[in-house]
Amino acid sequence: MMNNAVSVRGLRVKRGTNEVFAGLDLEIPRGQITGLLGPSGCGKTTLIRSIVGVQKVAGGTVTVLDQPAGSRALRDRVAYDTQSASVYADLTIHQNLRYFARLIGAPLADIDRVLDQVGLSDRRHQTVESLSGGQENRVSLAIAMLGSPELIVLDEPTVGLDPVLRGELWTVFRALADAGATMLVSSHVMDEALRCDRLVLLRAGRIIADTTPDRLLADTGTTDPDAAFLALIERDEASADHPQTRREAREGGES
Ligand SMILES: Nc1ncnc2c1ncn2[C@@H]1O[C@H](COP(=O)(O)OP(=O)(O)OP(=O)(O)O)[C@@H](O)[C@H]1O
């Protein structure tokens, strides 16, 4: 058995005319929370889609729990919560959970557990269409936590949630990781980075940092994760071999 839950080698992905990845390498260790961070459009969702096996790839390999990404054998071992809630609006929360539990063969007793974990037990008989956006997102998060997935991939799970709820969900993520699950969580919110075991910072389809929260702060000499990420991005900008930037700099110098 590999030590890593996910191994990405030489991944190449094109979406439309955009080359999102031109040979990406990444290892995600088991049993930890790995945070996937980076500016909008840097490729977080595309990487997540490649890991859960729904992205057409132009080259390279993605191995998940020792199987090729998207394999049938991974169906109930990998859970994926997309950015937009994927739930049936006209069904109640409980009906949605019962349907998905049956689909993946999870015990029905799991429904109470996940409802409690996302703080929706009291609303179980409410239809999804009558929920707020944040509540609806929590229903799809609850669905992702049904069964005992070994890898749980969450694309921006805390968007639109208040700080209290965000804190509670991170406690749940930590408990899932402590119980042995591997968590891959993407986020825009830099203070959430400090709750991860490991951080991967993507920029324009490249990994510019693969680190831990402590190392990130020490390396950039700050206690503020926002400032730390900005420092890394500026460092990357300064070191990038970017002809246009050099030309702009030259033109700037001549004027
Ligand atoms: N269907 C598509 N067709 C063409 N280009 C696409 C498509 N989907 C995404 N892209 C492009 O691929 C790049 C990576 O997109 P991706 O959604 O992976 O970024 P992201 O980091 O998840 O962004 P965000 O944080 O805003 O969700 C972007 O430049 C985006 O414009």
Ligand as a Chemical Component Dictionary entry (heavy atoms), coordinates in Angstrom:
data_LIG
# 
_chem_comp.id                   LIG 
_chem_comp.type                 NON-POLYMER 
_chem_comp.pdbx_formal_charge   0 
_chem_comp.three_letter_code    LIG 
# 
loop_
_chem_comp_atom.comp_id 
_chem_comp_atom.atom_id 
_chem_comp_atom.alt_atom_id 
_chem_comp_atom.type_symbol 
_chem_comp_atom.charge 
_chem_comp_atom.model_Cartn_x 
_chem_comp_atom.model_Cartn_y 
_chem_comp_atom.model_Cartn_z 
_chem_comp_atom.pdbx_ordinal 
LIG N1  N1  N 0 -15.158 24.655 -18.971 1  
LIG C1  C1  C 0 -14.080 25.411 -19.142 2  
LIG N2  N2  N 0 -13.667 25.804 -20.375 3  
LIG C2  C2  C 0 -12.549 26.558 -20.545 4  
LIG N3  N3  N 0 -11.778 26.981 -19.545 5  
LIG C3  C3  C 0 -12.137 26.625 -18.298 6  
LIG C4  C4  C 0 -13.292 25.823 -18.025 7  
LIG N4  N4  N 0 -13.373 25.634 -16.689 8  
LIG C5  C5  C 0 -12.329 26.282 -16.159 9  
LIG N5  N5  N 0 -11.586 26.858 -17.107 10 
LIG C6  C6  C 0 -10.347 27.656 -16.893 11 
LIG O1  O1  O 0 -9.410  26.817 -16.248 12 
LIG C7  C7  C 0 -8.657  27.561 -15.286 13 
LIG C8  C8  C 0 -8.743  26.871 -13.935 14 
LIG O2  O2  O 0 -10.083 26.898 -13.463 15 
LIG P1  P1  P 0 -10.487 26.293 -12.062 16 
LIG O3  O3  O 0 -11.997 26.305 -11.993 17 
LIG O4  O4  O 0 -9.810  25.002 -11.873 18 
LIG O5  O5  O 0 -9.882  27.381 -11.052 19 
LIG P2  P2  P 0 -10.101 27.550 -9.483  20 
LIG O6  O6  O 0 -8.756  27.756 -8.898  21 
LIG O7  O7  O 0 -10.918 26.422 -8.939  22 
LIG O8  O8  O 0 -10.933 28.910 -9.400  23 
LIG P3  P3  P 0 -12.025 29.427 -8.322  24 
LIG O9  O9  O 0 -11.275 29.591 -7.031  25 
LIG O10 O10 O 0 -12.456 30.757 -8.907  26 
LIG O11 O11 O 0 -13.125 28.415 -8.262  27 
LIG C9  C9  C 0 -9.240  28.974 -15.294 28 
LIG O12 O12 O 0 -8.397  29.780 -16.061 29 
LIG C10 C10 C 0 -10.587 28.818 -15.945 30 
LIG O13 O13 O 0 -10.946 29.982 -16.634 31 
# 
loop_
_chem_comp_bond.comp_id 
_chem_comp_bond.atom_id_1 
_chem_comp_bond.atom_id_2 
_chem_comp_bond.value_order 
_chem_comp_bond.pdbx_ordinal 
LIG N1  C1  SING 1  
LIG C1  N2  SING 2  
LIG C1  C4  DOUB 3  
LIG N2  C2  DOUB 4  
LIG C2  N3  SING 5  
LIG N3  C3  DOUB 6  
LIG C3  C4  SING 7  
LIG C3  N5  SING 8  
LIG C4  N4  SING 9  
LIG N4  C5  DOUB 10 
LIG C5  N5  SING 11 
LIG N5  C6  SING 12 
LIG C6  O1  SING 13 
LIG C6  C10 SING 14 
LIG O1  C7  SING 15 
LIG C7  C8  SING 16 
LIG C7  C9  SING 17 
LIG C8  O2  SING 18 
LIG O2  P1  SING 19 
LIG P1  O3  DOUB 20 
LIG P1  O4  SING 21 
LIG P1  O5  SING 22 
LIG O5  P2  SING 23 
LIG P2  O6  DOUB 24 
LIG P2  O7  SING 25 
LIG P2  O8  SING 26 
LIG O8  P3  SING 27 
LIG P3  O9  DOUB 28 
LIG P3  O10 SING 29 
LIG P3  O11 SING 30 
LIG C9  O12 SING 31 
LIG C9  C10 SING 32 
LIG C10 O13 SING 33 
# 
